[in-house]
Amino acid sequence: MSLLTLLLGYLLGSFPSGYLAGRIIKGIDIRSIGSGSTGATNVLRHIGKRAAIAVFLIDISKGIISILLAKYFLLNDFWQVTVGLSALIGHIWPVWLKWRGGKAVATGLGVFLGISWQVGLASLGVFLLVISLFRIVSLASLIASLSLPLIMYLSFNNSDFSIPYLCISLLAMLLVIWRHRENINRLIKGKEPKISQN
């Protein structure tokens, strides 16, 4: 059952919501324009706000459902983390799109909401705070991901602290940073667009 749930997590994560939004609404391949990502930010810039909100919510749901499946089958912390990680991998490298997907921010949020809603909401709060101050999605995503291990550590007391949960927060942070490496270069050069810009 553990391996089946792992596969289901990957398939959930690889559901190509952003790609489908581009094809259905505008007949385009969202990977061929803008950042090339299938995530909500690229959808917002090139398809529209409603589509972006829908993609964002679907991508969050992919992460939440993958963890809830693991919990439903009574899998331990290690397997819950592994299933969540498989959902992130599916989102970044979807089999349906020749391994070209999104940047794992929304799906990662869903994973952490599924693991601990307090951690998920705290990281979302960090994201929204940075967005409100700087209006740069990539910067908000990076700072939220960098804060995630600390939030995870602080959210558990010594009696129920989970090493696997801390590990997935570190792995998710590294994945987000790696997927945003081009954004980081633009941020350093002062050329990263704000959400009101193309």
C-alpha positions as CSV (number, residue, x, y, z in Angstrom):
1,M,0.0,0.0,0.0
2,S,2.9,2.4,0.7
3,L,4.3,2.1,-2.8
4,L,0.8,2.5,-4.3
5,T,0.3,5.7,-2.3
6,L,3.7,6.9,-3.4
7,L,2.6,6.4,-7.0
8,L,-0.7,8.2,-6.4
9,G,1.2,11.1,-4.9
10,Y,3.3,11.4,-8.0
11,L,0.3,11.2,-10.3
12,L,-1.6,13.8,-8.3
13,G,1.4,16.1,-8.3
14,S,1.8,15.7,-12.1
15,F,-1.7,16.7,-12.9
16,P,-1.0,19.5,-15.4
17,S,-3.4,22.2,-14.3
18,G,-1.5,25.2,-15.7
19,Y,-0.8,23.5,-19.0
20,L,-4.5,22.5,-19.3
21,A,-5.6,26.1,-18.5
22,G,-3.4,27.4,-21.3
23,R,-4.7,24.9,-23.8
24,I,-8.4,25.2,-22.9
25,I,-8.6,29.0,-22.5
26,K,-6.2,30.3,-25.0
27,G,-5.0,27.3,-27.0
28,I,-1.4,27.9,-26.0
29,D,1.4,25.9,-24.4
30,I,2.1,27.9,-21.2
31,R,5.6,26.3,-21.2
32,S,6.5,28.2,-24.4
33,I,6.0,31.7,-23.0
34,G,7.1,33.8,-20.0
35,S,9.0,31.8,-17.5
36,G,8.1,28.5,-19.1
37,S,6.6,27.4,-15.8
38,T,3.1,25.8,-15.6
39,G,2.5,27.5,-12.3
40,A,-0.1,30.1,-11.3
41,T,2.2,33.1,-11.7
42,N,3.0,32.4,-15.3
43,V,-0.7,31.6,-15.9
44,L,-1.6,35.0,-14.3
45,R,0.6,36.9,-16.5
46,H,-0.4,35.2,-19.8
47,I,-3.9,33.8,-19.3
48,G,-5.6,35.8,-16.6
49,K,-6.5,36.1,-13.0
50,R,-9.4,33.6,-12.8
51,A,-7.3,30.9,-14.5
52,A,-4.4,31.6,-12.2
53,I,-6.6,31.4,-9.1
54,A,-8.0,28.1,-10.3
55,V,-4.5,26.7,-11.1
56,F,-3.3,27.9,-7.7
57,L,-6.1,26.1,-5.8
58,I,-5.8,22.9,-7.8
59,D,-2.0,22.8,-7.2
60,I,-2.5,23.3,-3.5
61,S,-5.1,20.6,-3.5
62,K,-2.7,18.2,-5.2
63,G,-0.4,18.5,-2.2
64,I,-3.1,18.3,0.4
65,I,-4.7,15.2,-1.1
66,S,-1.4,13.4,-1.4
67,I,-0.8,13.8,2.4
68,L,-4.4,13.0,3.3
69,L,-4.1,9.7,1.3
70,A,-1.0,8.8,3.2
71,K,-2.8,9.5,6.5
72,Y,-5.9,7.6,5.4
73,F,-3.8,4.5,4.8
74,L,-2.2,5.0,8.3
75,L,1.3,5.5,6.9
76,N,3.9,6.7,9.4
77,D,5.7,10.0,9.2
78,F,8.5,8.7,6.9
79,W,6.0,7.5,4.3
80,Q,3.8,10.6,4.6
81,V,6.9,12.7,3.9
82,T,7.9,10.4,1.0
83,V,4.4,10.7,-0.6
84,G,4.5,14.5,-0.2
85,L,7.9,14.6,-1.8
86,S,6.6,12.4,-4.7
87,A,3.8,15.0,-5.3
88,L,6.4,17.8,-5.4
89,I,8.5,15.7,-7.9
90,G,5.4,15.1,-10.0
91,H,4.6,18.8,-10.1
92,I,8.1,19.7,-11.2
93,W,8.7,16.8,-13.5
94,P,5.3,15.6,-14.8
95,V,5.4,12.5,-17.0
96,W,2.6,13.9,-19.2
97,L,4.5,17.0,-20.1
98,K,7.9,15.5,-20.9
99,W,9.2,16.3,-17.4
100,R,8.6,20.1,-17.7
101,G,6.3,21.4,-15.0
102,G,6.1,24.1,-12.3
103,K,8.2,25.3,-9.5
104,A,6.4,23.4,-6.6
105,V,5.4,26.4,-4.5
106,A,1.6,25.9,-4.4
107,T,1.9,22.1,-4.3
108,G,4.5,22.4,-1.6
109,L,2.1,24.6,0.4
110,G,-0.6,22.0,0.0
111,V,1.8,19.3,1.3
112,F,2.6,21.3,4.4
113,L,-1.1,22.2,5.0
114,G,-1.7,18.4,4.9
115,I,1.1,17.6,7.3
116,S,0.4,20.5,9.7
117,W,-2.1,23.2,8.9
118,Q,-0.3,25.5,11.3
119,V,2.9,25.2,9.4
120,G,1.1,25.6,6.1
121,L,-0.7,28.8,7.2
122,A,2.4,30.3,8.8
123,S,4.4,29.8,5.6
124,L,1.5,31.2,3.6
125,G,1.5,34.2,5.9
126,V,5.2,34.8,5.2
127,F,4.5,34.6,1.5
128,L,1.6,37.1,1.7
129,L,3.6,39.5,3.8
130,V,6.5,39.6,1.4
131,I,4.1,39.9,-1.6
132,S,2.3,42.9,0.1
133,L,5.7,44.6,0.7
134,F,7.5,44.0,-2.5
135,R,5.0,42.7,-5.1
136,I,7.5,40.1,-6.4
137,V,6.2,36.5,-6.4
138,S,9.5,34.8,-6.7
139,L,11.0,36.8,-3.8
140,A,7.9,35.8,-1.7
141,S,8.3,32.2,-2.7
142,L,12.0,32.1,-1.8
143,I,11.6,33.8,1.6
144,A,8.7,31.6,2.5
145,S,10.7,28.5,1.5
146,L,13.7,29.7,3.5
147,S,11.5,30.2,6.5
148,L,9.8,26.8,6.2
149,P,12.4,24.7,8.1
150,L,12.4,27.2,11.0
151,I,8.6,27.2,11.1
152,M,8.5,23.4,11.0
153,Y,11.0,23.2,13.9
154,L,9.2,25.8,16.0
155,S,5.8,24.2,15.4
156,F,6.6,21.0,17.3
157,N,7.5,20.6,20.9
158,N,10.2,18.1,22.0
159,S,7.6,15.4,22.7
160,D,6.2,15.2,19.2
161,F,9.0,16.5,17.1
162,S,9.4,14.7,13.8
163,I,12.7,14.4,12.0
164,P,11.0,13.3,8.7
165,Y,8.9,16.5,8.7
166,L,11.9,18.7,9.2
167,C,13.7,16.8,6.4
168,I,10.9,17.4,3.9
169,S,10.9,21.1,4.9
170,L,14.6,21.2,4.0
171,L,14.1,19.3,0.8
172,A,11.2,21.5,-0.3
173,M,13.2,24.6,0.5
174,L,16.1,23.3,-1.7
175,L,13.8,22.3,-4.5
176,V,12.1,25.7,-4.6
177,I,15.5,27.5,-4.5
178,W,16.8,25.4,-7.3
179,R,13.7,25.9,-9.4
180,H,14.0,29.7,-8.9
181,R,17.7,29.9,-9.8
182,E,16.9,32.1,-12.9
183,N,14.6,34.3,-10.7
184,I,17.5,34.7,-8.2
185,N,19.8,35.9,-10.9
186,R,17.2,38.5,-12.0
187,L,16.6,39.5,-8.4
188,I,20.3,40.2,-7.9
189,K,20.3,42.3,-11.1
190,G,17.1,44.1,-10.1
191,K,15.3,42.9,-13.2
192,E,12.7,40.6,-11.7
193,P,9.2,41.8,-12.7
194,K,6.6,42.6,-10.1
195,I,3.1,41.0,-10.3
196,S,1.7,44.1,-12.0
197,Q,4.4,43.8,-14.8
198,N,5.0,41.3,-17.6
